[in-house]
């Protein structure tokens, strides 16, 4: 019974490790998807502004010059 339990524990540990790695991969993919959607939304907003003929869609901030 001692060896059978050890092999079972090793298999359980391997399964838990595989499940954890799978969870981490899915979590990274979900975060990357959210970031991608945000970037695409910002680009779409800028493109809509430009297609409407507006000029100040992406203002450029210029630092103040000291005299």
N, CA, C and O atoms as a CHARMM CRD file, in Angstrom:
* protein
*
  268
    1    1 UNK  N      0.81000  -1.18300   0.00000 PROA 1      0.00000
    2    1 UNK  CA     0.00000   0.00000   0.00000 PROA 1      0.00000
    3    1 UNK  C      0.85800   1.25300   0.00000 PROA 1      0.00000
    4    1 UNK  O      0.40600   2.29300  -0.47900 PROA 1      0.00000
    5    2 UNK  N      2.05900   1.19600   0.50900 PROA 2      0.00000
    6    2 UNK  CA     2.92400   2.35500   0.57000 PROA 2      0.00000
    7    2 UNK  C      3.34100   2.83600  -0.80500 PROA 2      0.00000
    8    2 UNK  O      3.36500   4.04100  -1.05500 PROA 2      0.00000
    9    3 UNK  N      3.67400   1.91100  -1.70600 PROA 3      0.00000
   10    3 UNK  CA     4.13100   2.32900  -3.03700 PROA 3      0.00000
   11    3 UNK  C      2.97500   2.76900  -3.91700 PROA 3      0.00000
   12    3 UNK  O      3.11900   3.70300  -4.70500 PROA 3      0.00000
   13    4 UNK  N      1.85000   2.12000  -3.79700 PROA 4      0.00000
   14    4 UNK  CA     0.69300   2.51900  -4.60300 PROA 4      0.00000
   15    4 UNK  C      0.23700   3.92000  -4.25900 PROA 4      0.00000
   16    4 UNK  O     -0.15300   4.69000  -5.13700 PROA 4      0.00000
   17    5 UNK  N      0.28800   4.24900  -2.97600 PROA 5      0.00000
   18    5 UNK  CA    -0.09800   5.59300  -2.55000 PROA 5      0.00000
   19    5 UNK  C      0.88600   6.63300  -3.03200 PROA 5      0.00000
   20    5 UNK  O      0.48600   7.74500  -3.37600 PROA 5      0.00000
   21    6 UNK  N      2.18300   6.29400  -3.06600 PROA 6      0.00000
   22    6 UNK  CA     3.20100   7.23500  -3.53700 PROA 6      0.00000
   23    6 UNK  C      3.05800   7.52100  -5.01100 PROA 6      0.00000
   24    6 UNK  O      3.21300   8.66100  -5.44900 PROA 6      0.00000
   25    7 UNK  N      2.75900   6.47600  -5.78800 PROA 7      0.00000
   26    7 UNK  CA     2.56600   6.66700  -7.22900 PROA 7      0.00000
   27    7 UNK  C      1.31700   7.49900  -7.48900 PROA 7      0.00000
   28    7 UNK  O      1.28700   8.34000  -8.38700 PROA 7      0.00000
   29    8 UNK  N      0.29200   7.24800  -6.68700 PROA 8      0.00000
   30    8 UNK  CA    -0.95300   8.00600  -6.85000 PROA 8      0.00000
   31    8 UNK  C     -0.72800   9.47100  -6.48700 PROA 8      0.00000
   32    8 UNK  O     -1.23600  10.36500  -7.16400 PROA 8      0.00000
   33    9 UNK  N      0.02900   9.71800  -5.42200 PROA 9      0.00000
   34    9 UNK  CA     0.33800  11.09800  -5.03600 PROA 9      0.00000
   35    9 UNK  C      1.14400  11.80800  -6.12400 PROA 9      0.00000
   36    9 UNK  O      0.91700  12.98700  -6.39700 PROA 9      0.00000
   37   10 UNK  N      2.07900  11.09700  -6.74000 PROA 10     0.00000
   38   10 UNK  CA     2.88000  11.69000  -7.81500 PROA 10     0.00000
   39   10 UNK  C      1.99900  12.01900  -9.01300 PROA 10     0.00000
   40   10 UNK  O      2.16200  13.06500  -9.64200 PROA 10     0.00000
   41   11 UNK  N      1.06400  11.12200  -9.32600 PROA 11     0.00000
   42   11 UNK  CA     0.15300  11.37600 -10.44000 PROA 11     0.00000
   43   11 UNK  C     -0.75800  12.56800 -10.12300 PROA 11     0.00000
   44   11 UNK  O     -1.00800  13.41900 -10.97600 PROA 11     0.00000
   45   12 UNK  N     -1.24500  12.61000  -8.88000 PROA 12     0.00000
   46   12 UNK  CA    -2.09800  13.73500  -8.48300 PROA 12     0.00000
   47   12 UNK  C     -1.33300  15.05400  -8.55700 PROA 12     0.00000
   48   12 UNK  O     -1.86800  16.06700  -9.00600 PROA 12     0.00000
   49   13 UNK  N     -0.09200  15.03300  -8.11700 PROA 13     0.00000
   50   13 UNK  CA     0.72700  16.24300  -8.16800 PROA 13     0.00000
   51   13 UNK  C      0.97100  16.65900  -9.61800 PROA 13     0.00000
   52   13 UNK  O      0.93600  17.84800  -9.93400 PROA 13     0.00000
   53   14 UNK  N      1.21500  15.69800 -10.49200 PROA 14     0.00000
   54   14 UNK  CA     1.43200  16.00600 -11.90900 PROA 14     0.00000
   55   14 UNK  C      0.16000  16.57600 -12.52700 PROA 14     0.00000
   56   14 UNK  O      0.21900  17.50300 -13.33500 PROA 14     0.00000
   57   15 UNK  N     -0.97000  16.02900 -12.15400 PROA 15     0.00000
   58   15 UNK  CA    -2.24600  16.54300 -12.68000 PROA 15     0.00000
   59   15 UNK  C     -2.51200  17.96300 -12.17600 PROA 15     0.00000
   60   15 UNK  O     -2.95500  18.82800 -12.93100 PROA 15     0.00000
   61   16 UNK  N     -2.23600  18.18700 -10.89500 PROA 16     0.00000
   62   16 UNK  CA    -2.43400  19.53300 -10.35200 PROA 16     0.00000
   63   16 UNK  C     -1.51100  20.53400 -11.03200 PROA 16     0.00000
   64   16 UNK  O     -1.91600  21.65600 -11.33500 PROA 16     0.00000
   65   17 UNK  N     -0.28100  20.12700 -11.26800 PROA 17     0.00000
   66   17 UNK  CA     0.66300  21.01600 -11.93800 PROA 17     0.00000
   67   17 UNK  C      0.19700  21.32100 -13.35700 PROA 17     0.00000
   68   17 UNK  O      0.24800  22.46900 -13.79800 PROA 17     0.00000
   69   18 UNK  N     -0.25800  20.29300 -14.06800 PROA 18     0.00000
   70   18 UNK  CA    -0.75000  20.49500 -15.42700 PROA 18     0.00000
   71   18 UNK  C     -1.99000  21.39300 -15.42900 PROA 18     0.00000
   72   18 UNK  O     -2.13100  22.26000 -16.29000 PROA 18     0.00000
   73   19 UNK  N     -2.87700  21.18300 -14.47000 PROA 19     0.00000
   74   19 UNK  CA    -4.08400  22.01000 -14.39000 PROA 19     0.00000
   75   19 UNK  C     -3.72500  23.45600 -14.07300 PROA 19     0.00000
   76   19 UNK  O     -4.30900  24.38200 -14.63500 PROA 19     0.00000
   77   20 UNK  N     -2.77000  23.64700 -13.17700 PROA 20     0.00000
   78   20 UNK  CA    -2.33700  24.99800 -12.83200 PROA 20     0.00000
   79   20 UNK  C     -1.68800  25.68200 -14.02800 PROA 20     0.00000
   80   20 UNK  O     -1.94700  26.86000 -14.27700 PROA 20     0.00000
   81   21 UNK  N     -0.86500  24.97800 -14.75800 PROA 21     0.00000
   82   21 UNK  CA    -0.23700  25.55100 -15.95300 PROA 21     0.00000
   83   21 UNK  C     -1.30000  25.90600 -16.99100 PROA 21     0.00000
   84   21 UNK  O     -1.21800  26.96000 -17.62100 PROA 21     0.00000
   85   22 UNK  N     -2.28000  25.05300 -17.17300 PROA 22     0.00000
   86   22 UNK  CA    -3.36900  25.34300 -18.10200 PROA 22     0.00000
   87   22 UNK  C     -4.14100  26.58300 -17.67700 PROA 22     0.00000
   88   22 UNK  O     -4.49700  27.41800 -18.50900 PROA 22     0.00000
   89   23 UNK  N     -4.39900  26.69900 -16.37500 PROA 23     0.00000
   90   23 UNK  CA    -5.10200  27.86500 -15.85800 PROA 23     0.00000
   91   23 UNK  C     -4.29600  29.13300 -16.10100 PROA 23     0.00000
   92   23 UNK  O     -4.85300  30.15800 -16.49300 PROA 23     0.00000
   93   24 UNK  N     -2.99200  29.06900 -15.87000 PROA 24     0.00000
   94   24 UNK  CA    -2.12800  30.23100 -16.08300 PROA 24     0.00000
   95   24 UNK  C     -2.11900  30.63700 -17.55200 PROA 24     0.00000
   96   24 UNK  O     -2.16200  31.82700 -17.86500 PROA 24     0.00000
   97   25 UNK  N     -2.06500  29.66600 -18.45200 PROA 25     0.00000
   98   25 UNK  CA    -2.07600  29.96000 -19.88700 PROA 25     0.00000
   99   25 UNK  C     -3.38800  30.64200 -20.26900 PROA 25     0.00000
  100   25 UNK  O     -3.38300  31.62800 -21.00600 PROA 25     0.00000
  101   26 UNK  N     -4.49900  30.12800 -19.77600 PROA 26     0.00000
  102   26 UNK  CA    -5.79800  30.72000 -20.09900 PROA 26     0.00000
  103   26 UNK  C     -5.90800  32.12400 -19.50600 PROA 26     0.00000
  104   26 UNK  O     -6.46900  33.02000 -20.13800 PROA 26     0.00000
  105   27 UNK  N     -5.38000  32.32000 -18.30400 PROA 27     0.00000
  106   27 UNK  CA    -5.40800  33.63800 -17.68400 PROA 27     0.00000
  107   27 UNK  C     -4.58300  34.64600 -18.48300 PROA 27     0.00000
  108   27 UNK  O     -5.01400  35.78200 -18.68000 PROA 27     0.00000
  109   28 UNK  N     -3.40300  34.23700 -18.94200 PROA 28     0.00000
  110   28 UNK  CA    -2.56400  35.12200 -19.75800 PROA 28     0.00000
  111   28 UNK  C     -3.26100  35.45600 -21.07100 PROA 28     0.00000
  112   28 UNK  O     -3.22700  36.60300 -21.51700 PROA 28     0.00000
  113   29 UNK  N     -3.89100  34.46200 -21.69200 PROA 29     0.00000
  114   29 UNK  CA    -4.62200  34.71900 -22.94100 PROA 29     0.00000
  115   29 UNK  C     -5.79100  35.67300 -22.71600 PROA 29     0.00000
  116   29 UNK  O     -6.06000  36.53000 -23.55800 PROA 29     0.00000
  117   30 UNK  N     -6.48000  35.53200 -21.59700 PROA 30     0.00000
  118   30 UNK  CA    -7.60300  36.42800 -21.31000 PROA 30     0.00000
  119   30 UNK  C     -7.11400  37.86200 -21.09900 PROA 30     0.00000
  120   30 UNK  O     -7.72600  38.80800 -21.59400 PROA 30     0.00000
  121   31 UNK  N     -6.02600  38.02100 -20.37300 PROA 31     0.00000
  122   31 UNK  CA    -5.47800  39.36600 -20.14500 PROA 31     0.00000
  123   31 UNK  C     -5.01000  39.97400 -21.46200 PROA 31     0.00000
  124   31 UNK  O     -5.25100  41.15100 -21.72700 PROA 31     0.00000
  125   32 UNK  N     -4.33700  39.16800 -22.29000 PROA 32     0.00000
  126   32 UNK  CA    -3.88900  39.66600 -23.59100 PROA 32     0.00000
  127   32 UNK  C     -5.08800  40.05700 -24.45100 PROA 32     0.00000
  128   32 UNK  O     -5.02800  41.04500 -25.18200 PROA 32     0.00000
  129   33 UNK  N     -6.16300  39.30000 -24.37100 PROA 33     0.00000
  130   33 UNK  CA    -7.37400  39.62800 -25.12500 PROA 33     0.00000
  131   33 UNK  C     -7.97800  40.94400 -24.68800 PROA 33     0.00000
  132   33 UNK  O     -8.41800  41.73200 -25.52600 PROA 33     0.00000
  133   34 UNK  N     -8.00800  41.19600 -23.38400 PROA 34     0.00000
  134   34 UNK  CA    -8.55300  42.45400 -22.87100 PROA 34     0.00000
  135   34 UNK  C     -7.70000  43.62900 -23.33700 PROA 34     0.00000
  136   34 UNK  O     -8.22800  44.66000 -23.75500 PROA 34     0.00000
  137   35 UNK  N     -6.38200  43.47000 -23.26200 PROA 35     0.00000
  138   35 UNK  CA    -5.48100  44.53800 -23.70100 PROA 35     0.00000
  139   35 UNK  C     -5.66200  44.79300 -25.19700 PROA 35     0.00000
  140   35 UNK  O     -5.70600  45.94400 -25.62900 PROA 35     0.00000
  141   36 UNK  N     -5.76500  43.73800 -25.97700 PROA 36     0.00000
  142   36 UNK  CA    -5.94300  43.87600 -27.41600 PROA 36     0.00000
  143   36 UNK  C     -7.25300  44.59200 -27.74400 PROA 36     0.00000
  144   36 UNK  O     -7.28300  45.46100 -28.61600 PROA 36     0.00000
  145   37 UNK  N     -8.32100  44.23500 -27.05700 PROA 37     0.00000
  146   37 UNK  CA    -9.61800  44.87900 -27.30200 PROA 37     0.00000
  147   37 UNK  C     -9.54600  46.35600 -26.95400 PROA 37     0.00000
  148   37 UNK  O    -10.09400  47.19000 -27.67600 PROA 37     0.00000
  149   38 UNK  N     -8.87600  46.69000 -25.85700 PROA 38     0.00000
  150   38 UNK  CA    -8.74200  48.11100 -25.49400 PROA 38     0.00000
  151   38 UNK  C     -7.96700  48.88700 -26.54700 PROA 38     0.00000
  152   38 UNK  O     -8.35800  49.99400 -26.91700 PROA 38     0.00000
  153   39 UNK  N     -6.88300  48.32100 -27.02600 PROA 39     0.00000
  154   39 UNK  CA    -6.08000  49.00100 -28.05200 PROA 39     0.00000
  155   39 UNK  C     -6.86900  49.16100 -29.34600 PROA 39     0.00000
  156   39 UNK  O     -6.82900  50.22100 -29.97200 PROA 39     0.00000
  157   40 UNK  N     -7.58000  48.12100 -29.74800 PROA 40     0.00000
  158   40 UNK  CA    -8.38000  48.19900 -30.97300 PROA 40     0.00000
  159   40 UNK  C     -9.49200  49.23400 -30.82900 PROA 40     0.00000
  160   40 UNK  O     -9.81600  49.94100 -31.78400 PROA 40     0.00000
  161   41 UNK  N    -10.07300  49.32100 -29.64000 PROA 41     0.00000
  162   41 UNK  CA   -11.13500  50.31000 -29.41400 PROA 41     0.00000
  163   41 UNK  C    -10.57500  51.72700 -29.52200 PROA 41     0.00000
  164   41 UNK  O    -11.20900  52.60300 -30.10900 PROA 41     0.00000
  165   42 UNK  N     -9.39200  51.95100 -28.95800 PROA 42     0.00000
  166   42 UNK  CA    -8.77800  53.27800 -29.05200 PROA 42     0.00000
  167   42 UNK  C     -8.44800  53.63400 -30.49700 PROA 42     0.00000
  168   42 UNK  O     -8.67100  54.76400 -30.93000 PROA 42     0.00000
  169   43 UNK  N     -7.91700  52.66900 -31.23900 PROA 43     0.00000
  170   43 UNK  CA    -7.59500  52.92100 -32.64600 PROA 43     0.00000
  171   43 UNK  C     -8.85500  53.17600 -33.45800 PROA 43     0.00000
  172   43 UNK  O     -8.85900  54.02700 -34.34800 PROA 43     0.00000
  173   44 UNK  N     -9.91900  52.44800 -33.16100 PROA 44     0.00000
  174   44 UNK  CA   -11.17200  52.65000 -33.88300 PROA 44     0.00000
  175   44 UNK  C    -11.73600  54.04200 -33.59000 PROA 44     0.00000
  176   44 UNK  O    -12.26500  54.70800 -34.48000 PROA 44     0.00000
  177   45 UNK  N    -11.61600  54.46800 -32.34000 PROA 45     0.00000
  178   45 UNK  CA   -12.09700  55.80300 -31.97600 PROA 45     0.00000
  179   45 UNK  C    -11.31300  56.88600 -32.71100 PROA 45     0.00000
  180   45 UNK  O    -11.89500  57.84700 -33.21400 PROA 45     0.00000
  181   46 UNK  N     -9.99500  56.72900 -32.77300 PROA 46     0.00000
  182   46 UNK  CA    -9.16100  57.68800 -33.49500 PROA 46     0.00000
  183   46 UNK  C     -9.49400  57.68800 -34.98700 PROA 46     0.00000
  184   46 UNK  O     -9.56900  58.74600 -35.61200 PROA 46     0.00000
  185   47 UNK  N     -9.69000  56.51100 -35.54500 PROA 47     0.00000
  186   47 UNK  CA   -10.02100  56.41200 -36.96600 PROA 47     0.00000
  187   47 UNK  C    -11.37100  57.03800 -37.26000 PROA 47     0.00000
  188   47 UNK  O    -11.52700  57.70800 -38.28100 PROA 47     0.00000
  189   48 UNK  N    -12.35300  56.83400 -36.38700 PROA 48     0.00000
  190   48 UNK  CA   -13.67100  57.45400 -36.57200 PROA 48     0.00000
  191   48 UNK  C    -13.55900  58.97400 -36.54700 PROA 48     0.00000
  192   48 UNK  O    -14.20600  59.67100 -37.32900 PROA 48     0.00000
  193   49 UNK  N    -12.72800  59.47500 -35.63600 PROA 49     0.00000
  194   49 UNK  CA   -12.53500  60.92200 -35.53800 PROA 49     0.00000
  195   49 UNK  C    -11.92300  61.45700 -36.83200 PROA 49     0.00000
  196   49 UNK  O    -12.37600  62.46800 -37.36800 PROA 49     0.00000
  197   50 UNK  N    -10.89500  60.77600 -37.32700 PROA 50     0.00000
  198   50 UNK  CA   -10.23600  61.22400 -38.55600 PROA 50     0.00000
  199   50 UNK  C    -11.15600  61.12300 -39.77100 PROA 50     0.00000
  200   50 UNK  O    -11.14700  61.99900 -40.63500 PROA 50     0.00000
  201   51 UNK  N    -11.94100  60.06500 -39.83300 PROA 51     0.00000
  202   51 UNK  CA   -12.85700  59.89200 -40.96600 PROA 51     0.00000
  203   51 UNK  C    -13.96700  60.93500 -40.95200 PROA 51     0.00000
  204   51 UNK  O    -14.54400  61.24200 -41.99500 PROA 51     0.00000
  205   52 UNK  N    -14.26800  61.48100 -39.77600 PROA 52     0.00000
  206   52 UNK  CA   -15.28300  62.53100 -39.68500 PROA 52     0.00000
  207   52 UNK  C    -14.72700  63.88300 -40.11700 PROA 52     0.00000
  208   52 UNK  O    -15.46800  64.86300 -40.19700 PROA 52     0.00000
  209   53 UNK  N    -13.43200  63.93900 -40.39500 PROA 53     0.00000
  210   53 UNK  CA   -12.83100  65.17400 -40.88100 PROA 53     0.00000
  211   53 UNK  C    -12.33200  66.09100 -39.78500 PROA 53     0.00000
  212   53 UNK  O    -11.95600  67.23100 -40.05700 PROA 53     0.00000
  213   54 UNK  N    -12.32100  65.62400 -38.57600 PROA 54     0.00000
  214   54 UNK  CA   -11.82600  66.46300 -37.49100 PROA 54     0.00000
  215   54 UNK  C    -10.30500  66.51800 -37.52600 PROA 54     0.00000
  216   54 UNK  O     -9.65300  65.62300 -38.06500 PROA 54     0.00000
  217   55 UNK  N     -9.74800  67.57600 -36.94500 PROA 55     0.00000
  218   55 UNK  CA    -8.29500  67.75700 -37.00900 PROA 55     0.00000
  219   55 UNK  C     -7.59600  67.47200 -35.68600 PROA 55     0.00000
  220   55 UNK  O     -6.43000  67.07600 -35.68200 PROA 55     0.00000
  221   56 UNK  N     -8.27200  67.66100 -34.58800 PROA 56     0.00000
  222   56 UNK  CA    -7.62300  67.53700 -33.28400 PROA 56     0.00000
  223   56 UNK  C     -7.99500  66.20300 -32.62600 PROA 56     0.00000
  224   56 UNK  O     -8.43900  66.17800 -31.47800 PROA 56     0.00000
  225   57 UNK  N     -7.81700  65.12500 -33.33800 PROA 57     0.00000
  226   57 UNK  CA    -8.20700  63.80600 -32.82900 PROA 57     0.00000
  227   57 UNK  C     -7.21100  63.26900 -31.81100 PROA 57     0.00000
  228   57 UNK  O     -7.60700  62.65900 -30.81800 PROA 57     0.00000
  229   58 UNK  N     -5.95000  63.48500 -32.04400 PROA 58     0.00000
  230   58 UNK  CA    -4.90500  63.01300 -31.13200 PROA 58     0.00000
  231   58 UNK  C     -3.99000  64.18900 -30.82700 PROA 58     0.00000
  232   58 UNK  O     -2.94600  64.34900 -31.46000 PROA 58     0.00000
  233   59 UNK  N     -4.37700  65.00700 -29.86600 PROA 59     0.00000
  234   59 UNK  CA    -3.56700  66.19600 -29.58400 PROA 59     0.00000
  235   59 UNK  C     -2.16900  65.81300 -29.10300 PROA 59     0.00000
  236   59 UNK  O     -1.97900  64.84200 -28.36900 PROA 59     0.00000
  237   60 UNK  N     -1.22100  66.59700 -29.53600 PROA 60     0.00000
  238   60 UNK  CA     0.17200  66.40100 -29.15900 PROA 60     0.00000
  239   60 UNK  C      0.50000  67.41300 -28.06500 PROA 60     0.00000
  240   60 UNK  O      0.33500  68.62100 -28.23900 PROA 60     0.00000
  241   61 UNK  N      0.96100  66.89800 -26.95200 PROA 61     0.00000
  242   61 UNK  CA     1.31000  67.78600 -25.84900 PROA 61     0.00000
  243   61 UNK  C      2.75000  68.22800 -26.01400 PROA 61     0.00000
  244   61 UNK  O      3.66900  67.41000 -26.05400 PROA 61     0.00000
  245   62 UNK  N      2.93000  69.53900 -26.11100 PROA 62     0.00000
  246   62 UNK  CA     4.26000  70.12400 -26.27100 PROA 62     0.00000
  247   62 UNK  C      4.66400  70.72900 -24.94200 PROA 62     0.00000
  248   62 UNK  O      3.91600  71.52100 -24.37000 PROA 62     0.00000
  249   63 UNK  N      5.83400  70.36900 -24.44400 PROA 63     0.00000
  250   63 UNK  CA     6.26000  70.94800 -23.15700 PROA 63     0.00000
  251   63 UNK  C      6.50400  72.44300 -23.30000 PROA 63     0.00000
  252   63 UNK  O      6.92200  72.92000 -24.35500 PROA 63     0.00000
  253   64 UNK  N      6.24100  73.16300 -22.23700 PROA 64     0.00000
  254   64 UNK  CA     6.44900  74.60600 -22.25200 PROA 64     0.00000
  255   64 UNK  C      7.93900  74.92200 -22.26200 PROA 64     0.00000
  256   64 UNK  O      8.73200  74.29600 -21.55900 PROA 64     0.00000
  257   65 UNK  N      8.29800  75.91100 -23.07600 PROA 65     0.00000
  258   65 UNK  CA     9.69600  76.33300 -23.12700 PROA 65     0.00000
  259   65 UNK  C      9.93100  77.43300 -22.11700 PROA 65     0.00000
  260   65 UNK  O      9.12100  78.34900 -21.97600 PROA 65     0.00000
  261   66 UNK  N     11.03600  77.33500 -21.42100 PROA 66     0.00000
  262   66 UNK  CA    11.37300  78.39100 -20.46300 PROA 66     0.00000
  263   66 UNK  C     12.21400  79.44900 -21.15000 PROA 66     0.00000
  264   66 UNK  O     13.14000  79.13200 -21.89700 PROA 66     0.00000
  265   67 UNK  N     11.88800  80.70500 -20.89600 PROA 67     0.00000
  266   67 UNK  CA    12.64800  81.79200 -21.56300 PROA 67     0.00000
  267   67 UNK  C     14.04200  81.97600 -21.00100 PROA 67     0.00000
  268   67 UNK  O     14.78400  82.84400 -21.46200 PROA 67     0.00000
